[in-house]
């Protein structure tokens, strides 16, 4: 591909119709809850841009975020990679390996300073001796790659907030990208956190396309796009009416569970978890954990692994906690408005692990 080729030129060269491209952009706009007409605006903006080079770095992770990305359905992974961006470095998906792979990354950095986007999954170990690639520490690779990047997208809770590697006792000294930027160990760049363990596929691809079309989206206080992380799962959960009525499953196989009652008393963290699971869902919009009968684990929140049992109600697991919410749950109908207010008031404390 010539360096001056735009997305529109690339689409025409590969025989992709304008209608198909508009459909792709409309799906993205819908996923981001953008206003009517935004799909066409995205198409016009993208068509004029050069396909951006993207470097995907994998550090302390389980490859679940990549697995999630490859299951995106709107926009699909093949459309994202081959039509809109140029994913030039991804250890799992690229054909090259070893020295050839590292040379490709270096070439992107050298030839496109200030223009490429870095996507990162996994936290970064800072203690000596852990996790090297090609004889270089993950911290050095991160610092070097981010230094000349246009922006950084953290994919998953590990790169966004530290995730499971950051959990106690954290033997590797794992840290998130924002922590490293705050400490001055990694150059500060525009940063978007797409948390989740793993993140929802459509959220990953939607955020990338939004960035390319409009720049960094509106973010919440921990750097997540409000379009996807602006409401709690509890706010939009289809089981919410049962919560408001004070109807709670007591075990995973009792009559309440079979009737779809609220899973709050079985440890559901939906009231304190901000994500789009209840609306966007997973597997082509088929379902999400609560709909499948299991409570939310709160995996898109900071320190979710160290907040106590996944199967104990919030009032007994959060040390600054949601006793007001637990009491309201027992009261039944009065919970409707009060619970949501309490959960929002305590959200920041919970995310800070207080």
N, C-alpha and C positions, 0 to 999 in steps of 0.2 A: 504494500500500500504506500502510495506517495504521501509524503509528510503533509502536503497541503490538501489532501482529500478530506472533504467534509462527510458528515454522516449521511446527508442526502445523496451525495455523489456515490458513496459506498453502496447505499441501498439500490440506486439505479443500476450500478455496475453489476450487482448480483441479482438483478431481476425482481427485486422486491417492490411491489406496487405501493403507491401512495395510500391506497385504501387499507392495505395490511398494516402500514406504518401508523396510520391514524387510529386503527383499532388497538394497536399496541399502546399508543400514547393515551387513549381513552381509558384503557384498563389501569394504567398507572395513575391517572388523575382520579379515577374512582377509588383506588386503594388508598390514596392520600387524602380522600374526602375533600378534594378541591372543587371549586364552584363550576357550574356548567360552562362549557367553552374552554376549560383549562386544557383539555386533551389536545385540541387544535393548536393552542398556544404553545404547548410543549413540543408538538410536532414541528411547528415553524421555527422554534428556537433551536431544537436539536439538529434539524436539517442543515442549518447554517454553520454548525460547529464542527471542528475537527474531532474525530474520534479520539477521546483521551486515553492515554496509556494508563493502565492500572497495574500496580504491584500489590500482590496479596502475600502478606507475611504470616506464617504460622509459627507460634511460639509454644508456650505450655498450654496445650489444648488436646481435645480428643477427636478432632476432625468432624465433630457433630455439626459445627457451623457450616462447613463445606457441604456436608451431607444435606443440610437444610437448604442451602442455596441451590443445589442441583435439583431440588424438588419444587422450585418456584414454578407457578403456573400462570401468573399474570403480573408482571411480565415473565416470560419463561427464560430459563437460563441460557438457552441457545440464542434467543433473540438479544438478550442483554450482552452476551459475550461477542457475538459475531456481527451484530448490526449497530449497536450503540457505543460500546466501549471496546478497547483492545486489551484484553486480559493477557498481559505479556509475561507475567511471572506468577505462578501458583504451583508450589511444590507437588501438590496432589494431582492437579489436572493437566499440567504441562507434560509434553512428551520428553523434553530434555531433562537431564539429570546431571549431578556432579558439577564439574567445572563448566560445562556448557550452560547449565542453568544459572549458575552464579554470574557468568559472563553476560548473560542476557539481562539480568537485573542491573548490573553495572552499566551496560550500554543505555538502558532506559534513563538511568539517573544522569548520565553524562550528556545525552542528546536532548533531554527534555527538562532542563532545570526550571522549577517553578510551575510546571504544567501537568505533571502526572499526579494521580491520586493513589494514596496508600491505604489499603484495607488490611486490617490486622485482626486475627483471632488468636486468642491465647494471651495469658499474662506473661510478664517478662521476669525471669529470675535475676536477682542482683547479687546473690551470694556466689562466691567463686567456685568454679568447677562444675556448675550445672549447665547442661544444654548448650552445646556449641554446634555451629553449622559451618563446615569448611574451615574449622580451626578458629572461627571467630565467635565471640559470645553473642547471645541473642540481644543483649543490651547494645553492644557496638553496632550490630546489624540494624537494629531499630533506629538508633541515633543517626547513622549514616544515611539510611534510606529516607527518613522523615525530613532530614535537613533541607533538601531542595524540593520537597513536595508542595503541591498546592493546597492539599487538605488531607486529613486522616479520617477514615471511617472505622470505628471499632466495632467488629462484628462479634457479638456474644458477650455474656457477662464477664468472662475471664479477662478480655482486653478492656472492657468498659469499666469494671469495678474490682477486678482481681479474681473473682469467681472462686471455684473450688481450690485451685492452687494457693490462693491467698488465705484460705480458711486456716484456723488454728490447727496445728502449730506452725504452719507455713515454713517448712525447713529450707526451701529454696530462696526465701526472701522475695517471693513473687509480688509484683506490683502491676497495677493497671497503667495504661498509657497516660491517662490524665494525672496520676500520681507522679509519674516520671517527668511529665512536663512541669508540674508544680514544683518539683525539686530541682529543675534545671538540668536533669540528666538527658532529656530528649528535647530538641528544639520545639518551642510552642508553635502550633499551627492550628488553623480552623479544625475543630474536632467535633465529630458527631458520634454519639454512643448509641449503638443499636443492640441493646441488651436482650438477654434471654438465654436459656440453656437447653437447646439452642434458640436463636431468634426465629420468628416466623419468616418463612421464605419470601413472601410477598413484601414484608417490611424491609428486608435487606435490599431487594431489587428496586422497590419503590423509592427508598431513600436515595439510592445512587442516581436514579433518573431525575429525581427532584433536584438534587445538587447540580447536576449537569444543566438543568433547565433554568432554575431559579437561584442557585447558590445554596448556602446553608439554610435549612428550614428553621422555623421557630423552635427553640429548644426549651426543655424544662430545666429545673435547677440542678440536675445532674447530667445535663448535656444530651438528653434524648429528644427526638422529634415529637412535638406535642400532637401531631396528626395521628400518631400511633400510641403514644404514651401519655395522652392528656387526661384519660379517665381510668379509674380502677376497673379491674375485671368485675368486681362486685357491682359497680354502677350499671353495667350492661348485661349482667348474667341473666340467663333465662330462668334461673332458679330464684331470682331476687323476690318475686311475689311470695314464695313460700317463706323466705326469710322475714318479710314484712308481716306475715301471718303468724310467725312464731312456730313454723313447722320445720323440724330439724331431724335428719336421719341420725340415729344413735349408733348404728353399726352399718357396715357396708352391705349387709345382706338383709336388713330388716324391711318392714313394710314401707317405712318412709323412704328408704333408699330406692326401693322398687317403684315408688310413686314419684320419684324425681325431686324429693324434698331437699332443702338446703343442706350443704355439707359443712357448715360452719363449725359444728360441734365435733366434727371428725378432723379438724385441723386445717380447713381450707383457708388459705392466705389471700383470697380474692379481695377482701376489704382494704388491704394495704399494698396491693400489687397493681402497678400501672402497666398495662399492656393491651394489645388489641385482640387477644385470644378469643374473647367472647363474641366479637363481631367479624373479624377476618377469618378466624379459625385456621385449621390445618388440613393438609391432604385435599387440596382443591376445594376448600370450604366445607369439608365433610363434617368435622367435629373438632372439639378441643377437650382437654383433660376432664373438666367438670361435666361436660356433656357425656363423657364416657364413663362417668361414675366415680372419678377420683378428685379429691380436692386440689386446689391450686397450691403449688409449693413455693410460690413467690420468687421464681428463679430469675426474674428480670430486675430484681431489687439488689442494692448493695448489701453485702454480708448475709445473703439469704441462707448460706450453709451453716452459719453460727448462731442462728436465732432460735434454737431449741427444736423440739420434735416436730416433724412434719404432720404428726397425727394428734397433736394437742391443740385445743382452741387457742386463739390468739391471746385471750386474756391471761392464760397461764404460761405462755411462752415468751411474751415480750416484756422485758424488764422495765420499761418506762410506761407501760403498756396500755392495752386497750380494755382495761377493766370496765370502763363506761360502755364500751361496745358489747362486752360480754353480758353485762347486766341488762342492756337494752334487748339483746337477743332473747334473754329469758322472759322479758316482758311482752314480747310478741309484736303486736301491730304497731306500737309506738316506735319501733325500731326504724321504720321506713325512712324518715328524714334524718333523725338523730344519728343513726349509725354512720351514714355517709359523711355527715359533718364531723363526727368524732374521728373517723378514719383519716380524713384529710388533715385535721389538726395535728394528728400524731405522726403523719407520714414522714416528715423530715427527721424527727427523732428516731424513728424506726430505721430509716436508711443510714443514719449515722451510727447505728448500733448502740444507742443509748438506752 
